[in-house]
Amino acid sequence: MDHTATILPSDAIERLEFHKFLEWASRFCKASPGIQSLLRLQPDIDHGNIVRGLEEVKEAIKVISSGQPLPLIEYEDIRPLLPVLRIHDSVLPIEEVLSIRRLLNIIEGFYQLFSTEEATEYRQLKSIVDSWQYD
């Protein structure tokens, strides 16, 4: 539910040039899925979402400050490959297989980072990584 309309003037997002902030922030994304998600963001006034988001940022700063390596590297968007992978006996070119491998290595790095005993102090980030599990 979009609660911003009840609090902000209808032209507030435009007047604040929120899109320019999102475009600036998108330069720090490592792949097109993150850029696309970021550019779709809208201001949120839900207290729970704001607190959770601030906690995620605080935890990320804490991880980075601790010197632990975050596997934040560029990767290819593999979503276009997923339909091909559903086809029995399909074959992908080696470049596409390597793109999938690179993304899996990044995901594994996050799992390793947030599965340690020290990860208990990163509850929000751990819950994000845990949500990636596919059954």
N, CA, C and O atoms as CSV, one atom per row, in Angstrom:
chain,resi,resn,atom,element,x,y,z
A,1,MET,N,N,0.843,-1.182,0.000
A,1,MET,CA,C,0.000,0.000,0.000
A,1,MET,C,C,0.888,1.244,0.000
A,1,MET,O,O,1.836,1.319,0.782
A,2,ASP,N,N,0.608,2.190,-0.835
A,2,ASP,CA,C,1.399,3.407,-0.948
A,2,ASP,C,C,0.836,4.471,-0.011
A,2,ASP,O,O,-0.198,5.081,-0.285
A,3,HIS,N,N,1.545,4.679,1.107
A,3,HIS,CA,C,1.105,5.665,2.086
A,3,HIS,C,C,1.697,7.048,1.820
A,3,HIS,O,O,1.301,8.025,2.456
A,4,THR,N,N,2.646,7.136,0.882
A,4,THR,CA,C,3.304,8.420,0.648
A,4,THR,C,C,2.324,9.474,0.169
A,4,THR,O,O,2.500,10.655,0.468
A,5,ALA,N,N,1.299,9.078,-0.563
A,5,ALA,CA,C,0.339,10.042,-1.106
A,5,ALA,C,C,-0.428,10.756,-0.004
A,5,ALA,O,O,-0.864,11.892,-0.191
A,6,THR,N,N,-0.598,10.108,1.136
A,6,THR,CA,C,-1.375,10.717,2.208
A,6,THR,C,C,-0.543,11.699,3.026
A,6,THR,O,O,-1.103,12.498,3.777
A,7,ILE,N,N,0.768,11.655,2.896
A,7,ILE,CA,C,1.619,12.514,3.709
A,7,ILE,C,C,2.366,13.548,2.866
A,7,ILE,O,O,2.467,14.713,3.252
A,8,LEU,N,N,2.882,13.126,1.728
A,8,LEU,CA,C,3.672,14.020,0.883
A,8,LEU,C,C,2.790,14.720,-0.128
A,8,LEU,O,O,1.821,14.139,-0.615
A,9,PRO,N,N,3.115,15.964,-0.450
A,9,PRO,CA,C,2.410,16.614,-1.557
A,9,PRO,C,C,2.624,15.803,-2.838
A,9,PRO,O,O,3.648,15.135,-2.984
A,10,SER,N,N,1.688,15.856,-3.742
A,10,SER,CA,C,1.744,15.015,-4.944
A,10,SER,C,C,3.008,15.234,-5.769
A,10,SER,O,O,3.460,14.312,-6.448
A,11,ASP,N,N,3.582,16.421,-5.727
A,11,ASP,CA,C,4.775,16.698,-6.532
A,11,ASP,C,C,6.066,16.673,-5.714
A,11,ASP,O,O,7.111,17.095,-6.209
A,12,ALA,N,N,6.015,16.194,-4.487
A,12,ALA,CA,C,7.191,16.228,-3.608
A,12,ALA,C,C,8.349,15.405,-4.156
A,12,ALA,O,O,9.495,15.856,-4.142
A,13,ILE,N,N,8.059,14.208,-4.635
A,13,ILE,CA,C,9.126,13.340,-5.140
A,13,ILE,C,C,9.811,13.992,-6.331
A,13,ILE,O,O,11.034,13.937,-6.462
A,14,GLU,N,N,9.020,14.607,-7.192
A,14,GLU,CA,C,9.579,15.302,-8.358
A,14,GLU,C,C,10.383,16.526,-7.923
A,14,GLU,O,O,11.494,16.743,-8.407
A,15,ARG,N,N,9.830,17.320,-7.019
A,15,ARG,CA,C,10.517,18.537,-6.565
A,15,ARG,C,C,11.811,18.214,-5.823
A,15,ARG,O,O,12.780,18.968,-5.904
A,16,LEU,N,N,11.827,17.109,-5.110
A,16,LEU,CA,C,13.039,16.699,-4.403
A,16,LEU,C,C,14.061,16.043,-5.338
A,16,LEU,O,O,15.179,15.729,-4.931
A,17,GLU,N,N,13.660,15.843,-6.591
A,17,GLU,CA,C,14.498,15.195,-7.604
A,17,GLU,C,C,14.983,13.835,-7.118
A,17,GLU,O,O,16.158,13.488,-7.240
A,18,PHE,N,N,14.040,13.075,-6.563
A,18,PHE,CA,C,14.340,11.750,-6.029
A,18,PHE,C,C,14.957,10.862,-7.097
A,18,PHE,O,O,15.838,10.057,-6.796
A,19,HIS,N,N,14.505,10.995,-8.346
A,19,HIS,CA,C,15.044,10.184,-9.434
A,19,HIS,C,C,16.543,10.423,-9.629
A,19,HIS,O,O,17.273,9.503,-9.997
A,20,LYS,N,N,17.003,11.647,-9.387
A,20,LYS,CA,C,18.433,11.940,-9.529
A,20,LYS,C,C,19.241,11.216,-8.455
A,20,LYS,O,O,20.334,10.716,-8.721
A,21,PHE,N,N,18.695,11.164,-7.247
A,21,PHE,CA,C,19.369,10.420,-6.178
A,21,PHE,C,C,19.458,8.941,-6.547
A,21,PHE,O,O,20.507,8.320,-6.376
A,22,LEU,N,N,18.359,8.376,-7.053
A,22,LEU,CA,C,18.359,6.959,-7.422
A,22,LEU,C,C,19.352,6.684,-8.548
A,22,LEU,O,O,20.057,5.675,-8.527
A,23,GLU,N,N,19.405,7.580,-9.527
A,23,GLU,CA,C,20.364,7.419,-10.621
A,23,GLU,C,C,21.797,7.469,-10.096
A,23,GLU,O,O,22.645,6.686,-10.527
A,24,TRP,N,N,22.071,8.392,-9.163
A,24,TRP,CA,C,23.402,8.476,-8.561
A,24,TRP,C,C,23.712,7.184,-7.806
A,24,TRP,O,O,24.793,6.618,-7.970
A,25,ALA,N,N,22.787,6.720,-6.991
A,25,ALA,CA,C,23.001,5.517,-6.184
A,25,ALA,C,C,23.168,4.281,-7.061
A,25,ALA,O,O,23.889,3.355,-6.691
A,26,SER,N,N,22.509,4.255,-8.221
A,26,SER,CA,C,22.586,3.081,-9.091
A,26,SER,C,C,24.001,2.844,-9.620
A,26,SER,O,O,24.320,1.735,-10.050
A,27,ARG,N,N,24.845,3.862,-9.594
A,27,ARG,CA,C,26.232,3.687,-10.043
A,27,ARG,C,C,27.003,2.732,-9.145
A,27,ARG,O,O,28.047,2.216,-9.544
A,28,PHE,N,N,26.505,2.491,-7.943
A,28,PHE,CA,C,27.184,1.612,-7.007
A,28,PHE,C,C,26.679,0.175,-7.091
A,28,PHE,O,O,27.211,-0.710,-6.421
A,29,CYS,N,N,25.663,-0.060,-7.905
A,29,CYS,CA,C,25.140,-1.413,-8.089
A,29,CYS,C,C,26.111,-2.222,-8.941
A,29,CYS,O,O,26.828,-1.675,-9.779
A,30,LYS,N,N,26.121,-3.515,-8.717
A,30,LYS,CA,C,27.063,-4.384,-9.409
A,30,LYS,C,C,26.489,-5.085,-10.633
A,30,LYS,O,O,27.238,-5.695,-11.396
A,31,ALA,N,N,25.180,-5.011,-10.835
A,31,ALA,CA,C,24.572,-5.668,-11.994
A,31,ALA,C,C,23.206,-5.059,-12.279
A,31,ALA,O,O,22.638,-4.349,-11.450
A,32,SER,N,N,22.700,-5.348,-13.455
A,32,SER,CA,C,21.439,-4.747,-13.880
A,32,SER,C,C,20.242,-5.095,-12.986
A,32,SER,O,O,19.375,-4.237,-12.821
A,33,PRO,N,N,20.132,-6.303,-12.395
A,33,PRO,CA,C,18.983,-6.536,-11.512
A,33,PRO,C,C,18.928,-5.552,-10.339
A,33,PRO,O,O,17.852,-5.077,-9.976
A,34,GLY,N,N,20.074,-5.250,-9.756
A,34,GLY,CA,C,20.114,-4.285,-8.658
A,34,GLY,C,C,19.776,-2.880,-9.127
A,34,GLY,O,O,19.059,-2.147,-8.445
A,35,ILE,N,N,20.285,-2.509,-10.274
A,35,ILE,CA,C,19.992,-1.186,-10.830
A,35,ILE,C,C,18.495,-1.048,-11.079
A,35,ILE,O,O,17.892,-0.039,-10.715
A,36,GLN,N,N,17.898,-2.060,-11.698
A,36,GLN,CA,C,16.470,-2.013,-11.996
A,36,GLN,C,C,15.645,-1.907,-10.716
A,36,GLN,O,O,14.691,-1.131,-10.653
A,37,SER,N,N,16.006,-2.679,-9.706
A,37,SER,CA,C,15.279,-2.628,-8.424
A,37,SER,C,C,15.418,-1.259,-7.771
A,37,SER,O,O,14.446,-0.694,-7.270
A,38,LEU,N,N,16.618,-0.743,-7.782
A,38,LEU,CA,C,16.868,0.553,-7.164
A,38,LEU,C,C,16.075,1.664,-7.854
A,38,LEU,O,O,15.474,2.504,-7.184
A,39,LEU,N,N,16.070,1.672,-9.172
A,39,LEU,CA,C,15.391,2.731,-9.904
A,39,LEU,C,C,13.868,2.693,-9.750
A,39,LEU,O,O,13.187,3.676,-10.046
A,40,ARG,N,N,13.336,1.562,-9.287
A,40,ARG,CA,C,11.887,1.455,-9.043
A,40,ARG,C,C,11.494,1.877,-7.630
A,40,ARG,O,O,10.305,1.955,-7.320
A,41,LEU,N,N,12.468,2.148,-6.776
A,41,LEU,CA,C,12.166,2.492,-5.388
A,41,LEU,C,C,11.336,3.765,-5.279
A,41,LEU,O,O,11.461,4.690,-6.081
A,42,GLN,N,N,10.501,3.776,-4.275
A,42,GLN,CA,C,9.697,4.937,-3.919
A,42,GLN,C,C,9.934,5.217,-2.432
A,42,GLN,O,O,10.241,4.294,-1.678
A,43,PRO,N,N,9.800,6.450,-2.006
A,43,PRO,CA,C,9.934,6.728,-0.569
A,43,PRO,C,C,8.937,5.881,0.224
A,43,PRO,O,O,7.823,5.622,-0.233
A,44,ASP,N,N,9.347,5.463,1.392
A,44,ASP,CA,C,8.514,4.605,2.229
A,44,ASP,C,C,8.313,5.289,3.571
A,44,ASP,O,O,9.267,5.806,4.152
A,45,ILE,N,N,7.102,5.297,4.062
A,45,ILE,CA,C,6.840,5.915,5.365
A,45,ILE,C,C,6.467,4.879,6.421
A,45,ILE,O,O,6.164,5.231,7.561
A,46,ASP,N,N,6.488,3.586,6.038
A,46,ASP,CA,C,6.182,2.540,6.992
A,46,ASP,C,C,7.315,2.443,8.013
A,46,ASP,O,O,8.462,2.174,7.654
A,47,HIS,N,N,6.993,2.661,9.261
A,47,HIS,CA,C,8.005,2.699,10.321
A,47,HIS,C,C,8.835,1.420,10.367
A,47,HIS,O,O,10.058,1.485,10.489
A,48,GLY,N,N,8.193,0.268,10.271
A,48,GLY,CA,C,8.906,-1.010,10.312
A,48,GLY,C,C,9.896,-1.157,9.179
A,48,GLY,O,O,11.022,-1.608,9.389
A,49,ASN,N,N,9.481,-0.776,7.966
A,49,ASN,CA,C,10.376,-0.853,6.807
A,49,ASN,C,C,11.566,0.091,6.964
A,49,ASN,O,O,12.693,-0.259,6.614
A,50,ILE,N,N,11.313,1.275,7.487
A,50,ILE,CA,C,12.392,2.249,7.670
A,50,ILE,C,C,13.391,1.749,8.701
A,50,ILE,O,O,14.600,1.805,8.473
A,51,VAL,N,N,12.898,1.262,9.827
A,51,VAL,CA,C,13.783,0.748,10.886
A,51,VAL,C,C,14.600,-0.431,10.351
A,51,VAL,O,O,15.807,-0.509,10.578
A,52,ARG,N,N,13.935,-1.346,9.638
A,52,ARG,CA,C,14.628,-2.516,9.080
A,52,ARG,C,C,15.705,-2.070,8.087
A,52,ARG,O,O,16.824,-2.583,8.115
A,53,GLY,N,N,15.375,-1.129,7.221
A,53,GLY,CA,C,16.347,-0.642,6.247
A,53,GLY,C,C,17.546,0.022,6.898
A,53,GLY,O,O,18.684,-0.186,6.478
A,54,LEU,N,N,17.287,0.828,7.933
A,54,LEU,CA,C,18.394,1.475,8.645
A,54,LEU,C,C,19.264,0.446,9.360
A,54,LEU,O,O,20.484,0.597,9.427
A,55,GLU,N,N,18.639,-0.594,9.891
A,55,GLU,CA,C,19.401,-1.661,10.547
A,55,GLU,C,C,20.270,-2.406,9.533
A,55,GLU,O,O,21.408,-2.764,9.835
A,56,GLU,N,N,19.743,-2.637,8.347
A,56,GLU,CA,C,20.526,-3.289,7.293
A,56,GLU,C,C,21.757,-2.450,6.941
A,56,GLU,O,O,22.857,-2.981,6.789
A,57,VAL,N,N,21.558,-1.137,6.815
A,57,VAL,CA,C,22.679,-0.251,6.500
A,57,VAL,C,C,23.702,-0.264,7.637
A,57,VAL,O,O,24.907,-0.343,7.397
A,58,LYS,N,N,23.213,-0.185,8.871
A,58,LYS,CA,C,24.107,-0.202,10.029
A,58,LYS,C,C,24.923,-1.501,10.068
A,58,LYS,O,O,26.122,-1.482,10.346
A,59,GLU,N,N,24.266,-2.616,9.789
A,59,GLU,CA,C,24.967,-3.899,9.779
A,59,GLU,C,C,25.987,-3.966,8.641
A,59,GLU,O,O,27.089,-4.480,8.830
A,60,ALA,N,N,25.631,-3.457,7.475
A,60,ALA,CA,C,26.561,-3.473,6.341
A,60,ALA,C,C,27.797,-2.633,6.652
A,60,ALA,O,O,28.918,-3.030,6.336
A,61,ILE,N,N,27.592,-1.483,7.265
A,61,ILE,CA,C,28.731,-0.643,7.658
A,61,ILE,C,C,29.607,-1.379,8.661
A,61,ILE,O,O,30.834,-1.305,8.604
A,62,LYS,N,N,28.967,-2.083,9.571
A,62,LYS,CA,C,29.707,-2.847,10.591
A,62,LYS,C,C,30.532,-3.963,9.944
A,62,LYS,O,O,31.684,-4.182,10.317
A,63,VAL,N,N,29.941,-4.666,8.973
A,63,VAL,CA,C,30.677,-5.726,8.274
A,63,VAL,C,C,31.876,-5.126,7.545
A,63,VAL,O,O,32.991,-5.635,7.657
A,64,ILE,N,N,31.652,-4.060,6.808
A,64,ILE,CA,C,32.727,-3.430,6.042
A,64,ILE,C,C,33.813,-2.899,6.979
A,64,ILE,O,O,35.002,-3.051,6.699
A,65,SER,N,N,33.409,-2.279,8.085
A,65,SER,CA,C,34.371,-1.736,9.048
A,65,SER,C,C,35.184,-2.822,9.727
A,65,SER,O,O,36.314,-2.579,10.151
A,66,SER,N,N,34.621,-4.022,9.836
A,66,SER,CA,C,35.326,-5.125,10.488
A,66,SER,C,C,36.432,-5.692,9.603
A,66,SER,O,O,37.265,-6.472,10.065
A,67,GLY,N,N,36.436,-5.302,8.345
A,67,GLY,CA,C,37.457,-5.797,7.433
A,67,GLY,C,C,37.092,-7.115,6.775
A,67,GLY,O,O,37.875,-7.649,5.990
A,68,GLN,N,N,35.928,-7.643,7.077
A,68,GLN,CA,C,35.506,-8.883,6.436
A,68,GLN,C,C,35.216,-8.603,4.966
A,68,GLN,O,O,34.566,-7.613,4.632
A,69,PRO,N,N,35.694,-9.469,4.102
A,69,PRO,CA,C,35.478,-9.224,2.671
A,69,PRO,C,C,34.040,-9.526,2.259
A,69,PRO,O,O,33.557,-10.647,2.419
A,70,LEU,N,N,33.370,-8.517,1.732
A,70,LEU,CA,C,32.042,-8.713,1.161
A,70,LEU,C,C,32.216,-9.065,-0.315
A,70,LEU,O,O,32.948,-8.384,-1.032
A,71,PRO,N,N,31.554,-10.114,-0.767
A,71,PRO,CA,C,31.711,-10.496,-2.182
A,71,PRO,C,C,30.893,-9.608,-3.109
A,71,PRO,O,O,30.019,-10.086,-3.831
A,72,LEU,N,N,31.180,-8.327,-3.084
A,72,LEU,CA,C,30.463,-7.358,-3.916
A,72,LEU,C,C,31.255,-7.111,-5.186
A,72,LEU,O,O,32.057,-6.181,-5.266
A,73,ILE,N,N,31.018,-7.956,-6.173
A,73,ILE,CA,C,31.700,-7.821,-7.451
A,73,ILE,C,C,30.655,-7.844,-8.559
A,73,ILE,O,O,29.537,-8.321,-8.364
A,74,GLU,N,N,31.026,-7.335,-9.700
A,74,GLU,CA,C,30.092,-7.287,-10.824
A,74,GLU,C,C,29.780,-8.699,-11.312
A,74,GLU,O,O,30.617,-9.599,-11.242
A,75,TYR,N,N,28.561,-8.869,-11.804
A,75,TYR,CA,C,28.149,-10.153,-12.353
A,75,TYR,C,C,27.137,-9.919,-13.462
A,75,TYR,O,O,26.544,-8.845,-13.570
A,76,GLU,N,N,26.955,-10.926,-14.266
A,76,GLU,CA,C,26.006,-10.847,-15.380
A,76,GLU,C,C,24.610,-11.214,-14.889
A,76,GLU,O,O,24.459,-12.035,-13.984
A,77,ASP,N,N,23.618,-10.616,-15.474
A,77,ASP,CA,C,22.233,-10.950,-15.196
A,77,ASP,C,C,21.933,-12.283,-15.882
A,77,ASP,O,O,21.934,-12.366,-17.110
A,78,ILE,N,N,21.677,-13.324,-15.087
A,78,ILE,CA,C,21.442,-14.645,-15.666
A,78,ILE,C,C,19.957,-14.942,-15.877
A,78,ILE,O,O,19.607,-16.028,-16.339
A,79,ARG,N,N,19.093,-14.006,-15.548
A,79,ARG,CA,C,17.651,-14.260,-15.698
A,79,ARG,C,C,17.255,-14.674,-17.117
A,79,ARG,O,O,16.386,-15.534,-17.262
A,80,PRO,N,N,17.854,-14.099,-18.175
A,80,PRO,CA,C,17.480,-14.546,-19.525
A,80,PRO,C,C,17.855,-16.012,-19.805
A,80,PRO,O,O,17.310,-16.626,-20.722
A,81,LEU,N,N,18.779,-16.566,-19.019
A,81,LEU,CA,C,19.212,-17.953,-19.234
A,81,LEU,C,C,18.275,-18.965,-18.582
A,81,LEU,O,O,18.278,-20.138,-18.954
A,82,LEU,N,N,17.486,-18.531,-17.629
A,82,LEU,CA,C,16.664,-19.465,-16.861
A,82,LEU,C,C,15.682,-20.274,-17.715
A,82,LEU,O,O,15.539,-21.473,-17.478
A,83,PRO,N,N,15.001,-19.674,-18.697
A,83,PRO,CA,C,14.112,-20.504,-19.535
A,83,PRO,C,C,14.867,-21.601,-20.291
A,83,PRO,O,O,14.346,-22.700,-20.483
A,84,VAL,N,N,16.089,-21.299,-20.716
A,84,VAL,CA,C,16.893,-22.297,-21.439
A,84,VAL,C,C,17.255,-23.443,-20.507
A,84,VAL,O,O,17.261,-24.602,-20.923
A,85,LEU,N,N,17.555,-23.132,-19.254
A,85,LEU,CA,C,17.928,-24.167,-18.293
A,85,LEU,C,C,16.771,-25.118,-17.993
A,85,LEU,O,O,16.998,-26.238,-17.537
A,86,ARG,N,N,15.545,-24.689,-18.243
A,86,ARG,CA,C,14.378,-25.542,-18.000
A,86,ARG,C,C,14.150,-26.560,-19.131
A,86,ARG,O,O,13.352,-27.485,-18.986
A,87,ILE,N,N,14.847,-26.384,-20.237
A,87,ILE,CA,C,14.685,-27.271,-21.387
A,87,ILE,C,C,15.608,-28.474,-21.219
A,87,ILE,O,O,16.821,-28.328,-21.070
A,88,HIS,N,N,15.022,-29.647,-21.244
A,88,HIS,CA,C,15.790,-30.885,-21.102
A,88,HIS,C,C,16.849,-30.983,-22.201
A,88,HIS,O,O,16.558,-30.733,-23.371
A,89,ASP,N,N,18.059,-31.344,-21.828
A,89,ASP,CA,C,19.207,-31.516,-22.731
A,89,ASP,C,C,19.657,-30.222,-23.413
A,89,ASP,O,O,20.351,-30.273,-24.429
A,90,SER,N,N,19.276,-29.081,-22.875
A,90,SER,CA,C,19.752,-27.826,-23.466
A,90,SER,C,C,21.223,-27.618,-23.114
A,90,SER,O,O,21.715,-28.120,-22.104
A,91,VAL,N,N,21.890,-26.887,-23.947
A,91,VAL,CA,C,23.315,-26.635,-23.764
A,91,VAL,C,C,23.548,-25.129,-23.833
A,91,VAL,O,O,23.072,-24.452,-24.745
A,92,LEU,N,N,24.282,-24.625,-22.860
A,92,LEU,CA,C,24.624,-23.206,-22.844
A,92,LEU,C,C,26.052,-23.017,-23.330
A,92,LEU,O,O,26.901,-23.880,-23.106
A,93,PRO,N,N,26.324,-21.913,-23.985
A,93,PRO,CA,C,27.713,-21.596,-24.341
A,93,PRO,C,C,28.552,-21.431,-23.065
A,93,PRO,O,O,28.016,-21.091,-22.010
A,94,ILE,N,N,29.823,-21.663,-23.160
A,94,ILE,CA,C,30.712,-21.626,-21.990
A,94,ILE,C,C,30.667,-20.274,-21.282
A,94,ILE,O,O,30.767,-20.221,-20.056
A,95,GLU,N,N,30.517,-19.176,-22.036
A,95,GLU,CA,C,30.466,-17.854,-21.409
A,95,GLU,C,C,29.273,-17.747,-20.465
A,95,GLU,O,O,29.371,-17.149,-19.394
A,96,GLU,N,N,28.148,-18.330,-20.869
A,96,GLU,CA,C,26.953,-18.269,-20.033
A,96,GLU,C,C,27.087,-19.177,-18.811
A,96,GLU,O,O,26.613,-18.838,-17.727
A,97,VAL,N,N,27.729,-20.326,-18.989
A,97,VAL,CA,C,27.988,-21.217,-17.851
A,97,VAL,C,C,28.901,-20.514,-16.851
A,97,VAL,O,O,28.690,-20.610,-15.642
A,98,LEU,N,N,29.900,-19.820,-17.344
A,98,LEU,CA,C,30.814,-19.090,-16.465
A,98,LEU,C,C,30.105,-17.945,-15.752
A,98,LEU,O,O,30.440,-17.636,-14.608
A,99,SER,N,N,29.134,-17.310,-16.402
A,99,SER,CA,C,28.343,-16.254,-15.754
A,99,SER,C,C,27.548,-16.828,-14.584
A,99,SER,O,O,27.474,-16.223,-13.515
A,100,ILE,N,N,26.957,-18.000,-14.798
A,100,ILE,CA,C,26.209,-18.653,-13.732
A,100,ILE,C,C,27.150,-19.031,-12.588
A,100,ILE,O,O,26.830,-18.835,-11.416
A,101,ARG,N,N,28.314,-19.575,-12.948
A,101,ARG,CA,C,29.302,-19.970,-11.928
A,101,ARG,C,C,29.742,-18.760,-11.106
A,101,ARG,O,O,29.854,-18.849,-9.884
A,102,ARG,N,N,29.988,-17.650,-11.758
A,102,ARG,CA,C,30.423,-16.433,-11.056
A,102,ARG,C,C,29.356,-15.995,-10.041
A,102,ARG,O,O,29.681,-15.675,-8.898
A,103,LEU,N,N,28.096,-15.983,-10.459
A,103,LEU,CA,C,27.026,-15.590,-9.549
A,103,LEU,C,C,26.908,-16.575,-8.390
A,103,LEU,O,O,26.713,-16.162,-7.247
A,104,LEU,N,N,27.024,-17.867,-8.670
A,104,LEU,CA,C,26.970,-18.863,-7.593
A,104,LEU,C,C,28.124,-18.693,-6.609
A,104,LEU,O,O,27.951,-18.900,-5.408
A,105,ASN,N,N,29.296,-18.319,-7.110
A,105,ASN,CA,C,30.438,-18.057,-6.222
A,105,ASN,C,C,30.176,-16.854,-5.318
A,105,ASN,O,O,30.542,-16.860,-4.143
A,106,ILE,N,N,29.545,-15.832,-5.869
A,106,ILE,CA,C,29.197,-14.655,-5.075
A,106,ILE,C,C,28.205,-15.043,-3.987
A,106,ILE,O,O,28.371,-14.665,-2.827
A,107,ILE,N,N,27.175,-15.795,-4.356
A,107,ILE,CA,C,26.171,-16.229,-3.385
A,107,ILE,C,C,26.816,-17.085,-2.306
A,107,ILE,O,O,26.511,-16.926,-1.124
A,108,GLU,N,N,27.704,-17.991,-2.701
A,108,GLU,CA,C,28.400,-18.842,-1.730
A,108,GLU,C,C,29.218,-17.981,-0.758
A,108,GLU,O,O,29.274,-18.273,0.437
A,109,GLY,N,N,29.847,-16.926,-1.270
A,109,GLY,CA,C,30.611,-16.024,-0.401
A,109,GLY,C,C,29.732,-15.377,0.658
A,109,GLY,O,O,30.137,-15.247,1.813
A,110,PHE,N,N,28.528,-14.972,0.265
A,110,PHE,CA,C,27.591,-14.400,1.243
A,110,PHE,C,C,27.134,-15.444,2.250
A,110,PHE,O,O,27.032,-15.155,3.442
A,111,TYR,N,N,26.856,-16.670,1.774
A,111,TYR,CA,C,26.456,-17.736,2.697
A,111,TYR,C,C,27.555,-17.997,3.720
A,111,TYR,O,O,27.284,-18.125,4.914
A,112,GLN,N,N,28.790,-18.076,3.249
A,112,GLN,CA,C,29.908,-18.323,4.161
A,112,GLN,C,C,30.060,-17.198,5.172
A,112,GLN,O,O,30.279,-17.445,6.358
A,113,LEU,N,N,29.944,-15.976,4.706
A,113,LEU,CA,C,30.095,-14.827,5.585
A,113,LEU,C,C,29.032,-14.802,6.672
A,113,LEU,O,O,29.332,-14.504,7.828
A,114,PHE,N,N,27.792,-15.113,6.312
A,114,PHE,CA,C,26.699,-14.988,7.267
A,114,PHE,C,C,26.301,-16.307,7.919
A,114,PHE,O,O,25.244,-16.393,8.545
A,115,SER,N,N,27.137,-17.336,7.779
A,115,SER,CA,C,26.867,-18.589,8.483
A,115,SER,C,C,27.834,-18.802,9.642
A,115,SER,O,O,27.794,-19.846,10.293
A,116,THR,N,N,28.690,-17.839,9.905
A,116,THR,CA,C,29.636,-17.951,11.010
A,116,THR,C,C,28.963,-17.571,12.322
A,116,THR,O,O,27.869,-17.007,12.333
A,117,GLU,N,N,29.624,-17.885,13.413
A,117,GLU,CA,C,29.069,-17.529,14.725
A,117,GLU,C,C,28.993,-16.011,14.890
A,117,GLU,O,O,28.081,-15.506,15.546
A,118,GLU,N,N,29.933,-15.286,14.307
A,118,GLU,CA,C,29.923,-13.826,14.397
A,118,GLU,C,C,28.732,-13.222,13.655
A,118,GLU,O,O,28.347,-12.083,13.918
A,119,ALA,N,N,28.156,-13.976,12.739
A,119,ALA,CA,C,27.056,-13.466,11.920
A,119,ALA,C,C,25.800,-13.191,12.737
A,119,ALA,O,O,24.868,-12.560,12.237
A,120,THR,N,N,25.759,-13.653,13.981
A,120,THR,CA,C,24.568,-13.398,14.797
A,120,THR,C,C,24.352,-11.906,15.026
A,120,THR,O,O,23.231,-11.477,15.301
A,121,GLU,N,N,25.410,-11.118,14.916
A,121,GLU,CA,C,25.242,-9.668,15.088
A,121,GLU,C,C,24.759,-8.984,13.810
A,121,GLU,O,O,24.580,-7.766,13.786
A,122,TYR,N,N,24.550,-9.754,12.764
A,122,TYR,CA,C,24.058,-9.224,11.493
A,122,TYR,C,C,22.716,-9.888,11.152
A,122,TYR,O,O,22.571,-10.479,10.082
A,123,ARG,N,N,21.760,-9.793,12.038
A,123,ARG,CA,C,20.480,-10.499,11.882
A,123,ARG,C,C,19.746,-10.115,10.599
A,123,ARG,O,O,19.231,-10.985,9.896
A,124,GLN,N,N,19.697,-8.826,10.292
A,124,GLN,CA,C,18.955,-8.386,9.100
A,124,GLN,C,C,19.618,-8.881,7.819
A,124,GLN,O,O,18.941,-9.388,6.925
A,125,LEU,N,N,20.931,-8.737,7.728
A,125,LEU,CA,C,21.636,-9.179,6.525
A,125,LEU,C,C,21.580,-10.694,6.393
A,125,LEU,O,O,21.420,-11.216,5.289
A,126,LYS,N,N,21.708,-11.398,7.501
A,126,LYS,CA,C,21.615,-12.862,7.471
A,126,LYS,C,C,20.238,-13.292,6.996
A,126,LYS,O,O,20.124,-14.262,6.245
A,127,SER,N,N,19.186,-12.592,7.416
A,127,SER,CA,C,17.840,-12.978,6.983
A,127,SER,C,C,17.658,-12.752,5.483
A,127,SER,O,O,16.931,-13.499,4.828
A,128,ILE,N,N,18.312,-11.731,4.938
A,128,ILE,CA,C,18.249,-11.511,3.491
A,128,ILE,C,C,18.935,-12.674,2.758
A,128,ILE,O,O,18.386,-13.227,1.805
A,129,VAL,N,N,20.120,-13.027,3.208
A,129,VAL,CA,C,20.864,-14.125,2.576
A,129,VAL,C,C,20.097,-15.434,2.743
A,129,VAL,O,O,20.019,-16.227,1.805
A,130,ASP,N,N,19.540,-15.666,3.909
A,130,ASP,CA,C,18.757,-16.887,4.125
A,130,ASP,C,C,17.547,-16.960,3.193
A,130,ASP,O,O,17.125,-18.051,2.808
A,131,SER,N,N,16.991,-15.810,2.831
A,131,SER,CA,C,15.817,-15.801,1.957
A,131,SER,C,C,16.155,-16.215,0.522
A,131,SER,O,O,15.253,-16.485,-0.271
A,132,TRP,N,N,17.439,-16.266,0.186
A,132,TRP,CA,C,17.850,-16.682,-1.154
A,132,TRP,C,C,17.745,-18.181,-1.363
A,132,TRP,O,O,17.794,-18.650,-2.500
A,133,GLN,N,N,17.602,-18.930,-0.300
A,133,GLN,CA,C,17.585,-20.395,-0.427
A,133,GLN,C,C,16.432,-20.831,-1.303
A,133,GLN,O,O,15.314,-20.327,-1.201
A,134,TYR,N,N,16.732,-21.758,-2.146
A,134,TYR,CA,C,15.743,-22.283,-3.089
A,134,TYR,C,C,15.523,-23.755,-2.774
A,134,TYR,O,O,16.472,-24.536,-2.704
A,135,ASP,N,N,14.282,-24.118,-2.587
A,135,ASP,CA,C,13.962,-25.532,-2.298
A,135,ASP,C,C,13.639,-26.282,-3.570
A,135,ASP,O,O,13.347,-27.477,-3.524
